[in-house]
Amino acid sequence: MNWNLIAADALLVIHTGFIAFVIGGLLAIYLGALRGWAWVRNLKFRILHLAAIGYVVVQAWLGVICPLTIWEMQFRRAAGGDTYAGSFIQHWLHKLIYYQAPEWVFVVCYTAFGLLVLASWFVVRPMRHQ
């Protein structure tokens, strides 16, 4: 059993979950506002959601690579594998979250998405208690 490969796949799953939280969270906020879901106004959820995309936006503007990506690649190298080939999990999740584009495209996309999340604080106001 190759523990480095297992750790790399685990980090990839966590990374994908983080992305799903950021994207799905915004969709849930706006959909929840339309459907009357009180939980989308939960202040703790909203702070965590805003902080998550804020972290991504700051990384993009500073040109910093996500630590989850760095750690995953270190584990893959330690496992003796190519950084973009390997297990079933790695193959499909990499196709989902890693794509090629000029760096400025990512900065613009992350910033625009971050602004949508920030706008959600005014469109769907969070509440301290439900």
N, C-alpha and C positions, 0 to 999 in steps of 0.2 A: 504494500500500500504506500503510495507516494503522498506524504503529508503536505508537501509543498504544493502539489497540484490540487489537493483538496482545499487547502487554504486559499489558493488563487481563485478557485471556483466559488468558494464561500464569499470572498470579497466581491466577486463579479455579481453574485446574487444580491448582496447588500447594496452595491452600487446601483443595480437595476431597481431595487426597491426604493432607494432614495429618489431616483428619477421619477418613478411611478408616483411617489408621494408628492413631489413638486408639481408634476403635470396633472395628476388625478386630483390633487388637492384644489387646484385652481378651478378645474371643471366642476368639482363637487361644490365649491363655494357659490359659483354662479347658478348652477342647477339647483342647489339647495335653497337659494334665495327665491327662485321661481316656484319651487315645490313646498316651501315653508318648513324646511328642515332646520330645526333650532341648533343642532350641533355644529353647523357650518359657521355659526356666529360665536362659537366658543373661543374666548380670548387666548387660552393657552395653545389651542390648535393653531390659531391664526398667527400668533407670535412665532411659533415653531416653523410654520409654513413660510412666513416672510423671512425669517432668519435663514432658512435653507436656501431659498433662491437668492437672497442677498449674498450669502457666502459664494455661490456660483458666479454671480455677477462681479463681485470684487476679484475673484480669482481670474476671471476672463480679462478684466481691465488691467490687471497686473501681469498677465501673461504666465500665470502659475498653473501648473498641471495639477489636477485633482490628486490628493494623496492616495485615495483608493485606487486610482489607476496606477500610480507609481508602485504601491505595495503589491498589487496584483501582478504586475510585470516582474517585480523582483522574485516573487514566489514562482512564477512560471520559469524564469531563468534558472532559479535554484533547482527546479524539478528537471532541468535539462531540456525543456521544451521550447518550441518557438513561441513567441509572445502572442501570436494570433492563430494558432492552430492547437488542437488538443481535444478535450472532452466534448461531449454533446452539449453540456451546459455552456461551456465556453463558446463553442461554435455559434450557437443561436443567440445568446445574449450579446456577444460581440457584434453580430450583424445588426442587432437592435439598437445598441447604444454608441457604437463607434463608427463614425463615417468620416469621409475625407472632404475637406473644404478649406479654403484659405482662413487663416486665424480671424480676420476681421468679420467673417460671416458669423462665427460663434459669438464674438463680442456683441454684435448687433442683435442676434437672436436672443441671447441670454439677457441683454439689457432690455429689449422689448418685452420679453416674458416677465422680467422683474417689474417693469412698469405696469403690466397688467395685474400682477399680484398686488402691487402697491395701490393701484386704482380700486381693487376689490375692497380695500379698507374703507373707501368712501362710498362705493356703490352698495356693498353688503357689509354694513357696519358690524364689527364684532361687539359682543356684549360680555360684561364681566360675569354675570350669573344668568342661568336660564331657568 
